[in-house]
Amino acid sequence: MTAEVVLATSNAGKLREVRDILIDLPIDLRSIADYPAFVFPQEGDDYEENAIAKARAASNFTGCFALADDSGLEVFGLGGAPGPLSARFGGAKLDDAGRVRALLSAMKNLQGDQRRARFVCVAALTSPDGDIVTAFGACEGRILETARGHSGFGYDPIFQVSGRKETMAELPAAEKNRISHRAIAFSALSDAIRVNLRLAG
């Protein structure tokens, strides 16, 4: 028997990733996009607060356990920007490619260590009763001057993972879902998911 869990995202790429990360758990992970009337809460500049707000809103709306994350890209030479605003960097109407172009433009004069960066993620699990568990993950790297690779989404094509030649968008999905910031955060939540949903194993 599987337990139904809602992931508070309308991003199909993120849904695929989280399903792969949590593949060993007996859960039916659904997207909040299956609930067209759901309205996302307004997001601020704190990863944990944003993740909790999204998960809590999804749980309250559906009556199910809910997962959410807030992730961002932090660039050393930009003082940690775009950070929690990563998904809206350059304007809410931009697509992934547009945000990549906007970031590269903002970084055009940055060299060396100024191009160091990390992806960060806070994942949250909420119950219909209001219980909350969170976990943190990070992946270090640097921002390239041109995009490479066609997998993943967001800033993956310009993020070269530390100690590797590949960008996040050049890694096989199975490898990305082992080392990424989101993989680390959601993997850290897996025991809490199992306990809170009273799953066997």
C-alpha positions in Angstrom: 0.0 0.0 0.0 1.3 3.4 -0.9 0.7 6.7 0.8 -0.3 9.8 -1.1 2.0 12.8 -0.7 1.7 16.1 -2.5 4.7 18.0 -3.7 4.1 21.8 -3.6 5.5 22.5 -7.1 4.1 23.0 -10.6 7.6 22.4 -12.0 7.5 19.0 -13.8 11.3 18.7 -13.8 11.4 19.1 -10.0 8.6 16.6 -9.6 10.7 14.0 -11.6 13.8 14.7 -9.5 12.1 14.3 -6.2 10.3 11.2 -7.3 13.7 9.7 -8.3 15.3 10.8 -5.0 12.5 9.2 -2.9 12.0 6.2 -5.2 12.6 3.7 -2.4 9.7 5.0 -0.3 6.2 3.5 -0.9 4.6 6.8 -1.6 2.5 8.2 -4.5 4.0 11.6 -5.0 1.7 13.9 -6.8 2.2 17.5 -8.0 0.1 20.4 -6.6 -0.5 21.1 -10.3 -3.1 18.3 -10.0 -5.1 20.8 -7.9 -5.7 23.8 -10.3 -7.4 25.9 -7.6 -4.3 25.9 -5.3 -2.7 29.3 -4.9 1.0 29.4 -3.8 1.7 31.6 -0.8 3.8 34.7 -1.4 7.5 34.0 -1.1 10.0 36.0 0.9 13.8 35.9 1.2 14.2 33.0 3.6 14.6 29.5 2.3 13.1 27.7 5.3 10.2 30.0 5.7 9.3 29.7 2.0 9.6 25.9 2.0 7.4 25.6 5.1 4.8 28.0 3.8 4.4 26.1 0.5 4.3 22.7 2.2 1.8 23.9 4.9 -0.4 25.6 2.2 -0.4 22.4 0.1 -1.2 20.2 3.1 -4.0 22.4 4.3 -5.5 22.6 0.8 -5.4 18.8 0.0 -5.6 17.3 3.5 -2.5 15.2 2.6 1.0 15.1 3.9 2.9 17.6 1.7 6.5 18.2 0.7 8.0 21.4 -0.6 11.4 22.9 -1.1 12.9 26.3 -1.6 16.1 26.3 -3.5 18.4 28.9 -4.8 21.8 29.7 -6.4 24.2 31.7 -4.4 27.1 33.4 -6.3 30.1 34.5 -4.2 30.8 37.6 -6.4 27.2 38.8 -6.1 27.2 38.6 -2.3 25.1 35.5 -2.3 22.5 36.6 -4.9 20.2 35.7 -6.4 19.6 33.3 -3.4 16.0 32.8 -2.5 15.0 35.1 -5.4 16.6 32.7 -8.0 13.4 31.6 -9.5 12.4 35.2 -10.1 15.8 36.7 -11.0 15.5 39.1 -13.9 11.8 39.3 -13.7 8.9 36.9 -13.1 8.1 36.6 -16.8 11.5 35.1 -17.8 11.8 31.4 -18.5 14.9 29.3 -17.5 16.9 30.4 -20.5 16.1 34.1 -19.8 17.1 33.8 -16.2 20.4 32.2 -17.2 21.1 35.1 -19.6 20.2 37.6 -17.0 22.6 36.0 -14.5 25.4 35.8 -17.0 24.9 39.4 -17.8 25.1 40.4 -14.1 28.3 38.4 -13.8 30.1 39.6 -17.0 32.8 41.3 -15.0 33.3 38.6 -12.4 36.4 36.4 -12.6 38.2 33.6 -10.7 36.8 33.0 -7.2 34.1 35.6 -7.7 32.4 33.0 -9.9 32.3 30.4 -7.1 28.7 29.4 -6.3 26.6 26.9 -4.5 23.1 25.6 -4.9 21.2 25.4 -1.6 17.9 23.7 -0.7 15.7 23.5 2.3 13.1 20.8 2.0 10.0 20.6 4.3 7.5 17.9 5.2 4.2 19.0 6.8 1.3 16.9 8.1 -2.4 17.7 8.0 -2.0 18.2 11.8 0.6 20.9 11.3 3.7 19.0 12.2 6.8 20.2 10.4 10.2 18.7 9.6 12.9 20.4 7.5 16.3 19.4 6.1 19.1 21.3 4.3 21.3 20.5 1.4 24.0 22.2 -0.6 26.2 21.6 -3.7 29.3 23.6 -4.4 30.5 24.7 -7.8 31.2 27.7 -10.0 29.4 29.5 -12.8 30.7 29.1 -16.3 30.6 31.8 -18.9 28.5 29.8 -21.4 25.8 27.1 -20.9 26.6 23.4 -21.5 24.3 20.4 -21.4 20.6 19.8 -22.0 19.4 17.9 -18.9 18.0 19.4 -15.7 16.4 22.8 -15.5 17.0 26.3 -14.1 20.7 27.3 -13.8 22.0 23.7 -14.3 23.6 24.4 -17.7 26.0 27.1 -16.3 26.7 25.4 -12.9 29.9 23.3 -13.0 30.0 21.0 -10.0 33.1 21.2 -7.8 35.7 18.5 -8.6 34.0 17.6 -11.9 34.3 18.7 -15.5 30.6 18.5 -16.1 27.9 21.1 -15.5 24.8 19.9 -13.6 23.0 19.7 -16.9 25.6 17.3 -18.3 25.3 14.8 -15.5 23.2 11.7 -15.9 19.9 12.1 -14.0 20.9 9.3 -11.5 24.1 11.0 -10.7 22.5 14.5 -10.3 19.9 12.9 -8.0 22.7 11.6 -5.8 24.8 14.7 -5.4 22.6 17.7 -5.9 21.4 20.1 -3.2 17.9 18.9 -3.6 19.0 15.2 -3.4 20.8 15.9 -0.1 17.9 17.7 1.4 15.2 15.3 0.4 17.3 12.3 1.2 17.8 13.7 4.7 14.0 13.9 5.0 13.3 10.3 4.0 13.4 8.9 7.5 11.0 11.6 8.7 8.7 10.8 5.8 8.8 7.1 6.7 8.1 7.7 10.4 5.4 10.4 10.0 3.5 8.4 7.3 4.1 5.2 9.3 5.6 3.4 6.3 7.0 0.0 6.6 10.7 -0.6 6.1 
